[in-house]
Amino acid sequence: PLRSIRIHQTLLFVLAVFLVLIGYIAFQYRYTFINPPLSVSLPKNNTVVSGNEITVSGNTDSNATVTINNDGVVVNQKGEFMKKITAFTGKTIIQIRAKNRAGRETTVERAVEVK
């Protein structure tokens, strides 16, 4: 009986280590399977701004590539990005896109009116 208890405990320990290892790998590569998160804090949707310069800022995965209207943006280690863009007078759509290394992407659009 003592030997079967030790074998049972050893198998449970090996299974627990295996599950922790699989969980760690899944956490590290989670954005390979899902789209990267993307939150845009500025500008708010349907904002009216005066002047031609608009500040676009937000947050995403630090390993994602961010583009604003197809222009590349620098993402810091915390996943934060910010860029000032120039827009013409009138209504314009700003497209913010985050793309991870596996090709998965998230897109957010903001409508802005420039006066």
C-alpha positions as CSV (number, residue, x, y, z in Angstrom):
1,P,0.0,0.0,0.0
2,L,2.9,2.4,0.8
3,R,4.4,1.9,-2.7
4,S,1.1,2.5,-4.5
5,I,0.6,5.8,-2.5
6,R,4.1,7.0,-3.6
7,I,3.5,6.1,-7.2
8,H,0.1,7.9,-7.0
9,Q,1.7,11.0,-5.5
10,T,4.5,11.0,-8.0
11,L,2.1,10.9,-10.9
12,L,0.0,13.7,-9.4
13,F,3.2,15.8,-9.0
14,V,4.3,15.2,-12.6
15,L,0.8,16.0,-13.9
16,A,0.8,19.3,-11.9
17,V,4.2,20.3,-13.3
18,F,3.0,19.5,-16.8
19,L,-0.2,21.6,-16.4
20,V,1.8,24.5,-15.0
21,L,4.2,24.3,-17.9
22,I,1.4,24.1,-20.5
23,G,-0.3,27.1,-18.8
24,Y,2.9,29.2,-18.9
25,I,3.5,28.4,-22.6
26,A,-0.1,29.2,-23.4
27,F,0.1,32.5,-21.5
28,Q,3.3,33.5,-23.3
29,Y,1.9,32.8,-26.8
30,R,-1.7,33.8,-26.2
31,Y,-1.7,36.6,-28.8
32,T,-0.7,34.0,-31.4
33,F,-4.2,32.6,-31.2
34,I,-6.2,35.7,-30.4
35,N,-6.2,39.3,-31.8
36,P,-4.1,41.8,-29.8
37,P,-6.0,44.1,-27.5
38,L,-6.3,47.7,-28.7
39,S,-7.8,50.6,-26.8
40,V,-7.7,54.1,-28.1
41,S,-7.9,56.9,-25.5
42,L,-7.6,59.9,-27.9
43,P,-9.4,61.0,-29.9
44,K,-12.9,60.1,-28.8
45,N,-15.3,59.0,-31.5
46,N,-17.2,61.9,-33.2
47,T,-15.0,64.6,-31.7
48,V,-14.8,68.1,-33.1
49,V,-11.3,69.6,-33.0
50,S,-10.0,73.0,-34.0
51,G,-6.7,73.1,-35.8
52,N,-5.3,70.5,-38.2
53,E,-3.2,68.6,-35.6
54,I,-4.9,65.6,-33.9
55,T,-3.2,63.6,-31.1
56,V,-3.9,59.8,-31.3
57,S,-2.9,57.7,-28.3
58,G,-3.8,54.4,-26.8
59,N,-2.6,51.1,-25.5
60,T,-2.0,47.6,-27.0
61,D,0.3,44.6,-26.6
62,S,3.9,45.7,-26.3
63,N,4.9,43.2,-29.1
64,A,2.2,44.5,-31.6
65,T,2.9,46.7,-34.6
66,V,0.6,49.8,-34.6
67,T,-0.3,51.8,-37.6
68,I,-2.4,55.0,-37.8
69,N,-3.8,55.6,-41.3
70,N,-1.1,53.1,-42.5
71,D,1.8,55.1,-40.9
72,G,3.9,53.2,-38.4
73,V,3.9,54.2,-34.7
74,V,6.4,53.5,-31.9
75,V,5.0,51.3,-29.1
76,N,6.8,51.4,-25.8
77,Q,7.4,48.5,-23.4
78,K,4.2,49.1,-21.6
79,G,2.2,48.9,-24.9
80,E,1.5,52.7,-25.0
81,F,1.6,54.6,-28.2
82,M,1.1,58.3,-29.3
83,K,1.3,60.1,-32.5
84,K,0.3,63.6,-33.8
85,I,-1.3,63.5,-37.2
86,T,-2.3,66.3,-39.6
87,A,-5.9,66.3,-40.9
88,F,-7.7,68.5,-43.4
89,T,-10.7,70.5,-42.6
90,G,-14.0,68.5,-42.6
91,K,-14.9,65.1,-41.4
92,T,-12.2,62.4,-41.4
93,I,-11.8,58.8,-40.3
94,I,-8.7,57.8,-38.4
95,Q,-7.9,54.1,-38.6
96,I,-5.8,52.6,-35.9
97,R,-4.5,49.0,-36.4
98,A,-2.6,46.7,-34.1
99,K,-1.1,43.6,-35.7
100,N,0.8,40.8,-33.8
101,R,3.6,38.6,-35.1
102,A,1.2,35.9,-36.1
103,G,-0.7,38.3,-38.5
104,R,-3.7,38.6,-36.2
105,E,-5.0,42.2,-36.1
106,T,-7.4,44.5,-34.4
107,T,-8.7,47.7,-36.0
108,V,-10.4,50.7,-34.4
109,E,-11.8,53.7,-36.3
110,R,-12.5,57.1,-35.0
111,A,-14.6,59.8,-36.8
112,V,-13.2,63.3,-36.2
113,E,-14.4,66.6,-37.5
114,V,-11.7,69.2,-38.0
115,K,-12.8,72.9,-38.0
